[in-house]
Amino acid sequence: IGTSILIALFGVYRDILNSSHFKKYITLTFLLLMLVYSSIVDGSTISNLNGFLGFYEINKFWSCILTFSIYITLINAVNRMDHINGYLTFFSIYFFSSMLYAYHLSEFYTLNSLSIIIIGINLLFLWTYFSNNVKMYVGDSGSFFIGFWIAYFIIEYIVNYPGSSNYFNIKLENFPIIAIALLSIPILDLVR
């Protein structure tokens, strides 16, 4: 939670002063490396791919690199999505609704509460996008914040969901594919 607040505050700084991309990447790298380093202790880095592409257990170094890469890629992909009216809002509602359902099945109630809060905030933004009188945009602070939580949810999904109750009888090696499929819109937009 602390890292998401710091990332959102950096987004506010970028919204006000419009800092360079170099400063953006340096600051995000510093904040995310602190997060990944602290995640090693509690096991929140992706250390087991369950047979995805033939990889099972990966060592801590590659686990940290993979987790950091997911965070930085998704935050930047979501930041690019912000420049189109309603695109980020529609995607966030879709993504967090999907995660709400998946985490409800596996009984992760804290993440369910966070999903409901983010969906509610996005519904407010969705209302303003279609209003003729009021216009409100997410900006860098909101897109960094939402991008961070999307990356966090995906990492938690890959790390914890295969170990919980498997309601749909999905093979363990397919969980990263499901995560990539959920994120196909921002990933394809970033690659384009």
C-alpha positions, -999 to 999 in steps of 0.1 A, spaced: 0 0 0 29 23 8 45 19 -26 12 26 -44 8 58 -24 44 69 -33 38 60 -69 6 80 -70 24 110 -53 51 108 -80 23 108 -106 9 140 -90 44 155 -92 46 145 -129 11 160 -135 21 193 -121 57 197 -133 57 174 -163 91 159 -155 112 140 -181 108 104 -190 142 97 -176 132 109 -142 100 89 -145 119 57 -151 146 63 -125 119 71 -98 97 41 -108 128 18 -108 138 29 -74 103 25 -59 97 -8 -75 131 -22 -66 124 -14 -30 90 -32 -33 105 -63 -50 134 -64 -25 109 -64 4 87 -89 -14 114 -115 -13 109 -119 24 71 -126 23 72 -147 -9 53 -122 -31 77 -126 -60 70 -150 -88 93 -179 -79 74 -208 -95 60 -208 -130 44 -243 -126 57 -256 -159 49 -225 -180 73 -227 -210 90 -256 -192 101 -236 -162 92 -246 -127 112 -232 -98 133 -201 -106 160 -187 -84 156 -154 -64 175 -133 -89 154 -142 -119 123 -141 -97 131 -105 -88 138 -96 -124 106 -111 -137 85 -95 -109 101 -61 -115 96 -64 -153 59 -71 -148 55 -41 -125 73 -16 -148 58 -29 -180 22 -28 -167 25 6 -151 38 20 -184 12 2 -205 -16 15 -183 0 50 -184 -2 49 -222 -39 38 -221 -48 70 -201 -45 92 -231 -77 79 -247 -111 89 -232 -126 60 -213 -102 34 -225 -84 30 -192 -117 32 -173 -134 5 -193 -103 -18 -191 -100 -12 -153 -136 -21 -147 -132 -53 -169 -99 -63 -152 -109 -57 -116 -143 -74 -122 -125 -104 -135 -101 -104 -105 -131 -99 -81 -147 -131 -95 -114 -150 -94 -105 -139 -58 -140 -145 -46 -137 -181 -57 -104 -184 -38 -116 -164 -8 -91 -135 -9 -114 -110 7 -90 -82 11 -83 -81 -26 -120 -83 -33 -126 -52 -12 -99 -34 -31 -114 -45 -64 -148 -31 -54 -133 2 -44 -113 6 -76 -144 -4 -97 -164 22 -79 -138 49 -85 -137 40 -122 -175 41 -125 -173 77 -113 -147 85 -140 -168 67 -166 -197 89 -157 -176 120 -163 -164 108 -196 -199 108 -210 -210 140 -193 -213 172 -214 -207 195 -184 -180 179 -164 -147 165 -177 -122 147 -154 -92 127 -164 -71 102 -145 -37 118 -153 -3 102 -145 -11 99 -108 -43 78 -114 -27 58 -142 4 50 -122 -18 40 -92 -42 18 -113 -12 3 -132 5 -6 -99 -26 -23 -86 -32 -42 -119 4 -55 -117 0 -63 -80 -32 -83 -87 -16 -102 -116 15 -111 -95 -7 -122 -66 -29 -142 -91 2 -160 -105 18 -166 -71 -12 -175 -49 -41 -186 -71 -27 -220 -83 -23 -230 -46 -58 -222 -37 -89 -240 -46 -90 -247 -83 -126 -242 -91 -124 -246 -129 -98 -275 -130 -72 -254 -149 -37 -268 -153 -11 -250 -132 11 -241 -162 -18 -222 -178 -22 -196 -150 4 -172 -166 -14 -176 -200 -47 -165 -183 -29 -136 -168 -15 -126 -202 -49 -129 -217 -65 -106 -191 -38 -81 -200 -38 -84 -237 -53 -50 -243 -26 -29 -226 2 -52 -237 -8 -50 -274 -12 -13 -270 23 -10 -256 39 -32 -282 21 -13 -310 
